[in-house]
Amino acid sequence: MAHDSHKKAAEHHEHAAKAHHEAAEHHAKGDHEAAHEHAAKAHEHSTHAHHHSTEAQQQSVTHT
């Protein structure tokens, strides 16, 4: 069960990283609206990653 939460957290971290890179690329091109949208997506994925990381940690503690 904790494995699933770790996997979900990792997936969200990967999506967040990709969105951060896309935001940086758009920002460098001067497309600040698109950069903001990608930054918002990155924040959303980071929030989900944090949730799943916390869940995984709690599951690990209760199963040891």
C-alpha positions, 0 to 999 in steps of 0.5 A, a space after each residue: 500500500 505504501 508502495 502505491 503512494 510512493 509511486 504516485 508521489 514520484 509520478 506527480 514529482 515528475 509531472 511537476 518537474 516537467 511543468 516547471 521546465 515548460 514554465 521556464 521555457 515559456 518565460 524565457 520566450 516572453 510568453 508569461 501567460 503560458 509560463 504562469 499556466 505551467 507554473 500553476 500546473 507544477 504547483 498542483 502536481 507538487 501539492 499532490 506529490 506532497 499528499 502522496 508522500 505524506 500518505 506513504 510515510 504514514 502507511 510505512 510508520 503504521 506497518 512497521 
